[in-house]
Amino acid sequence: MTNAREKLIIALDVPDTARAKSLVEAIGDQGGFYKIGYQLMPVGGIALAEELSAAGKKVFIDFKFHDIGATVERGVQSICRLGADFLTVHAEPDVLAGAVAGRSDDERLKILGVTVLTSLDQASLAKSGIDMPLEDLVLKRAEFAAEAGADGVVASAKEAASIKARFGDALLVVTPGVRPAGANADDQKRIVTPANAIKGGSDYLVVGRPIIAAEDAAAAAKAIAAEIAEAL
């Protein structure tokens, strides 16, 4: 179960750090890895990341950096000072190269390239003028990540098997859009259950609402970790 718990990243997608800290306290030992994204970033999320790291928790900074390589490089250098474990950037060659350069010899921080958001499907890509099949686009962006020396990618479990088949252990696959059986899909389109995600090749699962909106967040986290454990 310990290994399963380490593969579960709990998304602290809440409006303020007081609520985030309350959740971390309520979840207790059932949670060891937390994601901080856009919602918390401007209202104390950076300081919270440092606090969680200092308390022995793993931290996923989900800021999806996207700028010219030199700017991304300087941003990642700043992130290294937080003591974070994962950081997302867009999976474009210049962005990835800047992120890897900014990470330098920091042995803790892993750079993850965002492939295609799990809220998108083929029709969504078509509206943006992208006619490449979704899975092919994910693999192309994963290739960019591997070539740049990034540590992994963020991708749906529906594409995880293809990524692992091509890149093996060279790339971690971190999967959002995970919902326990029977849970509401919310705004996600390419969703899977925790067990199916792990069986499909995902290394880490990002889960938000099914845990943070649960009446008993610790019990919800424990149940998802149990689903992961069964699939390992």
N, C-alpha and C positions, 0 to 999 in steps of 0.2 A: 504493500500500500504506500510505503514511503516513496518508492520510485514513481508510482502513479501520481502521487500528490505533487511531485516535482514537475510533472508534465502538464499540470493544470495551471494556467495563467488566468487570474481573476481580474477582469476589467473593472477598474474603479471609475466607471462612467457615471459620475454623480456631480451635482452642481457646486459643491464646496468641499473644502478639506475637512471640515468638522464631520460631515456625513461620511467621508472616506475613512477617516480615522476610526469612527464608530464602527464601520463595517469591518475593518481590519481587526479591531478588538473583539467584535462579536464572532468572527470566523476563527480567530485564535490559531491553534496548531493545525487546523484543517486547511490553512492557506499559507503558502510560503513564497508565492511568486505573484506579483501584482503589476498590472498595466496602468500607466498614466497617459492619457491622451489629450486631445484638444480641449475637452470640457474643463478639465482641472488645470491645464497648463497656465492660463492667465490669472488664476485665482489661488495661487500657492502651490501648484503642482510640482514645481521644481524643488521647492523646500521639502515638500512631502516625500519626493523621491529620495532626497538625501537622508531624511529621517528613517524611511523604510530600510534603506541600505545599511545605515548605522545600526539598526535593530536586527540585522542579520537576514532580512528578507531579500529576495531577488526582485529586480525592478526592470520592467519593460517600458522604455520610453517610446511611445507610439506617436512621433511627431511628423513622420513622413516627409522628411526634408526634400525639397525640390528647388534647386537653384543652380547657378553656375558652379562648377566644381570647386573653385577656390573659396567661394562663400560657404559651401557645404563643408569643406575641409575645416574651416575655422569654427563652424558651428559644432562639428563633431569633437573637436579639441575641447570645447567648453563642456560638452556632455560627458566627456571622460572624467571630468573632475567631480561628477555626481556619484560615481561608484555604481553606474548602471550596468545591466547585464545584456539587454537587447536594445537596439535602436533601429527604427525603420527609416528608410529613404526610398525614393522612387527608383525603380529598376531601369534606369537609363545610364548608358555608359559613363558619361561625364560626371553625373551625380554619384554613381557608385565609386568611381575612381577617387573623387574628392573625399568621400566618406572613409574609404579604406586608408587613404593617406592621413586623414585627420585622426583616425583611431591609432595609427602607428603601431607601437609595440605594447599597447594596453592589452593585457592577456584576458581581461574580464569581458570587455565590451564586444558583443557580437553584432555585426552589421547585417541587417536583413533587407533585401530588396522587395518592395511591394510589386506584385505581378499584376493581377486584375482583382479589384475589390469584389468581395463576395456578395455585394448588393447589386452587382451587374450581371447581365446575361448577354447572349448573342444579340438580342434586339437592342439592348442598351449600347453595345459597341457600334451597331449599325447606325444609330442616331448620331454618333460622334464621327461617322465617316470611316470607321474601321471595318473592313470586310474580311479580315483574316479570321479563321475559325478560333474561337476563344481558347481552346486548349493549345493551339499552335502559338498564339500570342503569349500565353503563360510560359510555355517552354522557351520561346525566344527571349523573354525577359529573364527567365531563370538562367539562360545561357549567358546573358550579359552579366548577371551576378557572379556566376562561376568564373568567367574570364577576368573580372575585376578583382577577384580575391575576396569577395564578400563571404560571409559565413552561412548564409541561408536565404530563404525567401518566405514571404507571406503568401499563401495560396490556399484555395479551397481544397478540401480533402478529395473532391472530385478530380482534381488534377495531381494530387500528391503521388499517386502510383506512377504516373507518367514521369514525374520529376525524378523520383527515386530510380526508376528504370534507366533513365539516361545519366543521372549524376551520382547515384548511389549515396554514400555517406559524405560526399564532398559538399553537399548542401543540406542544412537543416530545413525542415518544412514546418512552419508555424501556421496553424489554421484557425481563423476566426469563423464566425457563422456556425458555431456548433450549438446544437440544441438537443437536450435529452429527449427521449421518445415521448411524444404527446405534447411537447412544449410549443408555444406560439412561435411562428417563424419571424414575426415582427417585420422589419424592413429588409431581411435577408432573402436572397433568391436561390443561392447555391448552398444549401445547408445539409448537414449530416449529423448523425448521433455521435456521441463521444466514442463509443466502441467501434463504429464503422470508420471513423476518422483515423483512429490508431491502426486498425487493420489495413486501411488504405495506404498507410505510409507516413502519416503526419507524426512529427516528433513531439510537438507541443500544441496544446489546444487553448484557445482564448475564449473564455466564457464570461459574459457580463450579466445580462438581465435574469437568466434563470437562477443566478446565485444572489445578486445584489437586490433583486426585487422579491426574493423569497421571504416568507414569514420567518423562517429559521435559516439564515444564510450559512451557518456552519454545517447544518444537516444537508443542505443542498450541495455544498462543496464536497462533503464527504461522500454523498451518493454518486456524484459525477466521478470522483476519484475511484470509486468502486467499479464504475462502468469501465473506466480506463484500465484498471487492474485486470479485469476479466479478459480484456483484449490483448494484454501483453504476453 
